[in-house]
Amino acid sequence: MSRHWLAPLTPLYAAGVAVRNWRIEHGVEPVRRLRWPVVSVGNLSTGGSGKTPLTIALARALSARGLQVDVLSRGYGRTSKLAARVRSDGAAEEFGDEPLLIARETDLPVYVAPQRYEAGLLAEAARPASAGAAVHLLDDGFQHRQLHRDVDILLLNRQDMSDRLLPAGNLREPLRALARAAVLAVPADEPEIEQSLREIIPFDRGTEHPRSTAPLWKLKRTMEIPAVRGPVAAFCGIARPEQFFRGLEAAGLQIALRRAFPDHFAYTRRVLEELLAEARAQKAEAILTTGKDLARMGELAAIFAPSMPLITARLRVEIEDEEAALNWLIGRIRQSAEQDAS
């Protein structure tokens, strides 16, 4: 979403970002290290690029290959400031919606804290020293530079390439920040991004890269939707709701009602009851939402009766040539672990 009237404030925001990055790069602001390697999954924009689905996919894939994996997250929107391990039966107010979703989808340890270093300390204290190859996945960590990371995976999409910095646009950093990435990850169905990237930063697909190059991962996004007969009502509170609605339409669903709430929206009983009444008025057969929205609803999801079931559409992410991508990533993780041990 563009906010042209805020363009005069963009230079101030840009200056603040530049000062903060200068402080990090010149050692004025300390960067702390955890004992185990850290792989960050992040983006340049304020949301909607698929960070959480990719984090889930990587957590599952690395765990399946024998690595001890946990996820560190800020826990946006949680009420507590203390570091904590996420309980899959907990509430979004306690842990944040995305950490809760990751814990439920992966069945792996997820830790939250405003400073991800504190979450990492808690994770390492909970695991024995003989745990074997271990790695922290840092969810939405590209701008969280106070924590040292061994691999930075940066997600990009078409909108990012022409967007503006906050507050007029949605970019948290300018495109030149791509140079910090160890991996660039783009949608497989947006081939024009590759050419745009070549004009900004060179990259290749080898196994050894100087800092100014990065391998390119192409991501396939699939929306898993249970079979539904008849029209549906759809709602979500995510950064880019149009992606959700387009995915439902691409799956052949007839959307009788659509509602978009702000990202990380805190649902109330009244809001959901009004939504339910609107869905019935539009003669919808079911109501669809995202996994993140379901996590935020908590016990309020019980409002939806069998006569108007609440169905979750889940976004899955796959990496093209996943075997090669994982081999490269695991090689970097092990290399970092060996360097730390020496």
Buried (B, 14 or more C-beta within 10 A) or exposed (E): EEBEEBBEBBEEBBEEBEEBBEEBEEEEEEEEBBBBBBBBBBBBBBBBBBBBBBBBBBBBBBBEEEBBBBBBBBBBBBEBEEBBBBEBEBBBBBBBBBBBBBBBBBEBBBBBBBBBBBBBBBBBEEBEEEEEBBBBBBBBBBBBBEBBBBBBBBBBBBBBBEBBBBBBBBBBBEBEBBEBBBBBBBBBEBEEBEEBBEEEBEBEBEEEBEEEBBBBBBBEBEBEBEEBEEBBBBBBBBBBBEBBBEBBEEBEBEBBBBBBBEBBBBBEEEBBEEBBEBBBEEEBBBBBBBBBBBBBBBEBBEBBEEEBEBBBBBBBBBBEEEEBBBEBBBEBBBEBBEEEEE
